[in-house]
Amino acid sequence: MRNLIIRTITGVLFVTLVACSVWFSPTVLLYIFLLFACCAFYEYTTLLKEKNINLSVMFYVVAVGLYMLPYLQHYQFGKMNFLLATALSLISVLFIVELFRKQENPFEVIAFSVLGLIWIVVPFALINIFPIYFGEQSKYLLLMMFIIIWANDTLAYCAGSIFGKHKLFERVSPKKTWEGTLISAVLTMLIACFLPKIFALNLTIVQMLVFSAIIIVAGTLGDLIESLFKRTMGVKDSGNILPGHGGMLDRFDSYLLVIPFVLFYLILIL
């Protein structure tokens, strides 16, 4: 019960912070999620040290640089092709750095550096592209996305605890069950159908069903991928910054796969 109370309080505070960052302005969104991203970078590099993989300080510099690129596009400081070239140049710097660091496993370090950029940095950075493409309605689209993620996670946990019998992916995540996943998916998609009315968005029922299905599937897979990473590193949680929830990577595991797919889908339909 005590753990449940701590988990609930932390969850409410986290949800409030995320919702406020989305609601106020693209600049607030940028810096709040930069804070989240930096915590995730730190957890990632800390876990790698247990396997004798020491990423350089330049990883943080490149990561923050990549994260900031969409912000430059938002304020028209650079065209998209220039920003893509800049991104590739930043990544190339990591190869050059390892040439001079004299590590025993330089290409292993490079591989995990690039993995961190693709898996963690890029999804966080894509959050800042929403205001560029969707303007004022971006805040409503982001809130809908977050609400569906939160609803699916919460309902899967509750339904799995009550009805769960058959393991979904026992090798990676022994607590997830098919019953919890399917019940949560159905209920979350029903909730999603009402969200366009609440936020006054011109999305059809079919579009919302596809939208929510993408989030549910990508979110579940993202959770499993992070669980696989933790098992590979031999840890239970990525960190302890969020009492009752673990680390920032634990909290954002679903988001990391959801954000790219949702952005792609919304660009197609809107």
C-alpha positions as CSV (number, residue, x, y, z in Angstrom):
1,M,0.0,0.0,0.0
2,R,2.8,2.4,0.9
3,N,4.5,1.7,-2.5
4,L,1.2,2.2,-4.3
5,I,0.7,5.6,-2.6
6,I,4.3,6.7,-3.5
7,R,3.8,5.5,-7.0
8,T,0.5,7.4,-7.4
9,I,1.9,10.7,-6.0
10,T,4.9,10.5,-8.3
11,G,2.7,9.6,-11.3
12,V,0.4,12.5,-10.6
13,L,3.3,15.0,-10.3
14,F,4.9,13.6,-13.5
15,V,1.7,13.8,-15.5
16,T,1.1,17.4,-14.3
17,L,4.6,18.4,-15.3
18,V,4.3,16.8,-18.8
19,A,0.8,18.3,-19.4
20,C,1.9,21.8,-18.3
21,S,5.0,21.6,-20.6
22,V,2.8,20.8,-23.5
23,W,0.2,23.4,-22.7
24,F,2.2,26.6,-22.2
25,S,4.5,27.0,-25.2
26,P,7.0,25.3,-27.5
27,T,9.8,26.8,-25.5
28,V,8.6,25.4,-22.2
29,L,8.1,22.0,-23.9
30,L,11.7,22.2,-25.3
31,Y,13.4,22.8,-21.9
32,I,11.2,20.4,-19.8
33,F,11.8,17.6,-22.2
34,L,15.5,18.5,-22.4
35,L,15.6,17.9,-18.7
36,F,13.9,14.6,-19.1
37,A,16.3,13.7,-21.9
38,C,19.4,14.6,-19.9
39,C,18.2,12.3,-17.1
40,A,17.7,9.5,-19.6
41,F,21.1,10.1,-21.1
42,Y,22.7,9.9,-17.7
43,E,20.9,6.6,-16.8
44,Y,21.9,5.1,-20.1
45,T,25.6,5.9,-19.7
46,T,25.6,4.8,-16.1
47,L,24.1,1.4,-17.1
48,L,26.7,1.0,-19.8
49,K,29.6,1.5,-17.3
50,E,28.6,-1.8,-15.6
51,K,29.6,-3.5,-18.9
52,N,32.9,-1.5,-19.1
53,I,31.5,0.7,-21.9
54,N,32.4,4.3,-21.1
55,L,30.8,6.9,-23.4
56,S,32.7,10.1,-23.7
57,V,31.5,13.5,-22.5
58,M,31.1,14.4,-26.2
59,F,28.1,12.0,-26.3
60,Y,26.2,14.5,-24.1
61,V,27.3,17.4,-26.3
62,V,26.2,15.6,-29.5
63,A,23.0,14.4,-27.8
64,V,22.0,18.0,-26.7
65,G,22.9,19.3,-30.1
66,L,20.7,16.8,-31.9
67,Y,17.9,17.5,-29.5
68,M,18.0,21.2,-30.2
69,L,18.0,21.0,-34.0
70,P,14.2,20.9,-34.4
71,Y,14.0,24.0,-32.2
72,L,16.2,25.8,-34.7
73,Q,13.9,24.7,-37.5
74,H,10.9,26.0,-35.5
75,Y,12.4,29.5,-35.5
76,Q,13.6,29.2,-39.1
77,F,17.3,29.3,-38.1
78,G,18.0,26.6,-40.7
79,K,16.4,24.7,-43.5
80,M,15.7,21.0,-43.1
81,N,18.4,19.8,-45.4
82,F,21.0,21.9,-43.5
83,L,19.8,20.5,-40.2
84,L,20.0,16.9,-41.5
85,A,23.6,17.6,-42.6
86,T,24.3,19.1,-39.2
87,A,22.9,16.0,-37.5
88,L,25.1,13.6,-39.5
89,S,28.1,15.8,-38.8
90,L,27.5,15.7,-35.1
91,I,27.2,11.9,-35.2
92,S,30.5,11.7,-37.1
93,V,32.2,13.6,-34.3
94,L,31.8,10.5,-32.0
95,F,33.9,8.4,-34.4
96,I,36.7,11.0,-34.4
97,V,36.6,11.3,-30.6
98,E,37.1,7.5,-30.2
99,L,40.1,7.7,-32.5
100,F,41.9,9.6,-29.7
101,R,40.5,8.2,-26.5
102,K,42.5,5.0,-26.5
103,Q,39.7,2.8,-25.3
104,E,40.0,-1.0,-25.4
105,N,36.6,-1.3,-27.2
106,P,36.3,1.8,-29.4
107,F,33.8,0.4,-31.9
108,E,31.6,-1.0,-29.1
109,V,31.6,2.5,-27.6
110,I,30.7,4.0,-30.9
111,A,27.9,1.4,-31.4
112,F,26.3,2.2,-28.1
113,S,26.7,5.9,-28.6
114,V,24.8,5.8,-31.9
115,L,22.3,3.5,-30.3
116,G,21.7,6.0,-27.5
117,L,21.2,8.8,-30.1
118,I,18.7,6.8,-32.2
119,W,16.8,5.2,-29.4
120,I,16.7,8.0,-26.8
121,V,17.7,11.4,-28.4
122,V,15.8,11.3,-31.7
123,P,12.3,10.5,-30.1
124,F,12.8,13.3,-27.5
125,A,13.9,15.7,-30.3
126,L,10.8,14.8,-32.4
127,I,8.5,16.1,-29.7
128,N,9.7,19.6,-30.8
129,I,8.6,19.0,-34.4
130,F,4.9,18.8,-33.5
131,P,4.6,22.6,-33.1
132,I,6.3,23.1,-36.5
133,Y,3.8,20.9,-38.4
134,F,0.6,21.3,-36.5
135,G,0.8,24.8,-35.0
136,E,-1.7,25.5,-32.2
137,Q,-3.4,22.1,-32.4
138,S,0.0,20.4,-31.6
139,K,-0.7,20.8,-27.9
140,Y,-4.0,18.9,-28.2
141,L,-2.4,16.2,-30.4
142,L,0.4,15.7,-27.9
143,L,-2.0,15.6,-24.9
144,M,-4.1,13.0,-26.7
145,M,-1.0,10.9,-27.3
146,F,0.1,11.2,-23.7
147,I,-3.4,10.4,-22.4
148,I,-3.6,7.3,-24.5
149,I,-0.1,6.1,-23.4
150,W,-1.0,6.7,-19.7
151,A,-4.4,5.1,-20.0
152,N,-3.0,2.0,-21.7
153,D,-0.2,1.6,-19.1
154,T,-2.5,2.1,-16.2
155,L,-5.3,-0.2,-17.5
156,A,-2.8,-2.9,-18.5
157,Y,-1.3,-2.9,-15.0
158,C,-4.8,-3.1,-13.4
159,A,-6.3,-5.6,-15.8
160,G,-3.1,-7.8,-15.7
161,S,-3.1,-7.8,-11.9
162,I,-6.8,-8.9,-11.7
163,F,-7.2,-11.2,-14.8
164,G,-3.6,-11.9,-15.9
165,K,-2.8,-15.6,-16.4
166,H,-1.0,-16.0,-19.7
167,K,2.4,-14.4,-20.1
168,L,2.8,-12.0,-23.0
169,F,6.6,-12.1,-23.4
170,E,8.0,-14.0,-20.3
171,R,11.6,-14.1,-21.6
172,V,11.8,-10.3,-21.5
173,S,9.0,-9.1,-19.1
174,P,7.5,-11.8,-16.9
175,K,4.8,-9.5,-15.4
176,K,3.0,-8.6,-18.7
177,T,0.1,-10.8,-19.6
178,W,-2.1,-11.2,-22.7
179,E,-5.2,-10.6,-20.7
180,G,-4.0,-7.3,-19.3
181,T,-2.7,-6.2,-22.7
182,L,-5.9,-7.0,-24.7
183,I,-8.3,-5.7,-22.1
184,S,-6.3,-2.5,-21.9
185,A,-6.1,-2.1,-25.6
186,V,-9.9,-2.4,-26.0
187,L,-10.7,0.0,-23.2
188,T,-8.0,2.5,-24.3
189,M,-9.3,2.6,-27.9
190,L,-12.8,3.3,-26.6
191,I,-11.5,6.2,-24.5
192,A,-9.6,7.5,-27.5
193,C,-12.8,7.8,-29.6
194,F,-14.0,10.5,-27.2
195,L,-10.8,12.6,-27.1
196,P,-11.4,14.5,-30.5
197,K,-14.7,15.8,-29.1
198,I,-13.0,17.0,-25.9
199,F,-10.1,18.7,-27.7
200,A,-12.3,19.9,-30.6
201,L,-10.2,18.2,-33.3
202,N,-11.4,17.2,-36.7
203,L,-10.5,13.5,-36.6
204,T,-12.8,10.7,-37.6
205,I,-13.5,7.6,-35.5
206,V,-11.5,5.5,-37.9
207,Q,-8.5,7.9,-37.7
208,M,-8.7,7.8,-33.9
209,L,-8.9,4.1,-33.8
210,V,-5.8,3.8,-36.0
211,F,-4.1,6.6,-33.9
212,S,-4.7,4.8,-30.6
213,A,-3.8,1.3,-32.1
214,I,-0.4,2.7,-33.2
215,I,0.2,4.1,-29.7
216,I,-0.9,0.9,-28.0
217,V,1.2,-1.4,-30.2
218,A,4.3,0.8,-30.3
219,G,4.0,1.6,-26.6
220,T,3.9,-2.1,-25.6
221,L,6.8,-2.9,-27.9
222,G,8.8,0.1,-26.5
223,D,8.2,-1.2,-23.0
224,L,9.5,-4.6,-24.0
225,I,12.5,-3.2,-25.7
226,E,13.5,-1.3,-22.6
227,S,13.0,-4.4,-20.5
228,L,15.2,-6.3,-22.9
229,F,17.9,-3.6,-22.5
230,K,17.7,-3.8,-18.7
231,R,18.0,-7.6,-18.8
232,T,21.0,-7.3,-21.0
233,M,22.6,-4.8,-18.5
234,G,21.5,-7.0,-15.6
235,V,19.4,-4.4,-13.7
236,K,15.8,-4.2,-12.5
237,D,15.3,-0.4,-13.0
238,S,17.2,2.1,-15.1
239,G,17.5,4.4,-12.1
240,N,15.7,5.7,-9.0
241,I,14.9,9.3,-9.8
242,L,11.2,8.7,-9.8
243,P,10.1,7.0,-6.5
244,G,7.9,4.0,-7.2
245,H,8.5,4.1,-11.0
246,G,12.3,3.7,-11.2
247,G,14.3,5.8,-13.6
248,M,13.5,8.2,-16.4
249,L,14.1,5.5,-19.1
250,D,11.5,3.3,-17.2
251,R,9.0,6.1,-17.4
252,F,9.6,7.0,-21.1
253,D,10.1,3.5,-22.4
254,S,6.7,3.5,-24.2
255,Y,7.2,7.1,-25.6
256,L,10.5,6.3,-27.3
257,L,8.8,4.1,-29.9
258,V,5.4,5.8,-29.9
259,I,6.6,9.4,-30.8
260,P,8.2,8.6,-34.2
261,F,5.3,6.4,-35.4
262,V,2.6,8.9,-34.2
263,L,4.4,11.9,-35.8
264,F,4.6,10.0,-39.1
265,Y,0.9,9.0,-39.0
266,L,-0.2,12.5,-38.1
267,I,1.8,14.1,-40.9
268,L,0.1,11.6,-43.3
269,I,-3.5,12.3,-42.3
270,L,-3.2,16.1,-41.4
